[in-house]
């Protein structure tokens, strides 16, 4: 009888279906409890299956031991993934967000902008780079109305793909509107075309620095050749707002 190859065994293992909120092999971690997306959990499960097979079959035993800095992976009675530390990501509770907003409104040098940015981050799930680059025209129509059903454009999206952006949360909209009124009075990105986009340049970023300038982006080319952008300045600033409110390690 022909013996099954390691690849075939692994493929058979991966055919098992795991419930979306309890992605874990027997004795392993439930990735739903770690707050990870289902597809991430399934990827980790695949990795766990592979490492488990390697440890139980003795394949590449030395390399696996070197990878995890231990000599107890092979010939162990425990599943391999028990030797891998899985840290839970920090979770910010609703009451902490409320405290963050109140503290920012009370102590920030630019309370209207900063509270609007924080509410937008938590209310729309935008990434930091997206927050720095979405434009006034992504929020307002030409007639000055809120574009409730908008989209993050491909050139702005962190993954290069357009995705939906909804401005339907009344608290978020109220905060952004208040900031835009202040921004207009400060002549930050104003246009000479009266009435359109509430007097603001539609292509200008929705959120500007305290000097009325766009946030600087860092450009880098990934090994795959894909060009990636990041906004380290805004990311560090958002982290500092959390820290000022007593939320260490917090970031939207």
Secondary structure, DSSP 8 states (H G I E B T S, - for coil): -----HHHHHHHHHT----TT----TTS--GGGGT--HHHHHHHHHHHHHHHHHHHH-TTHHHHHHHHT-S-STT-SS-GGGGS---------HHHHHHHHHHHHHH-TTHHHHHHHHHHHHHH---HHHHHH-BHHHHB-TTS-B-SEEEE-TTTSTTSS-EEEE---HHHHHHHHHHHHHHHHTTSSB-SSTTGGGGB-TTSBSS--TTS-----EEEE-TTS-EEEE-HHHHHHHHHHHHHTT-TT---
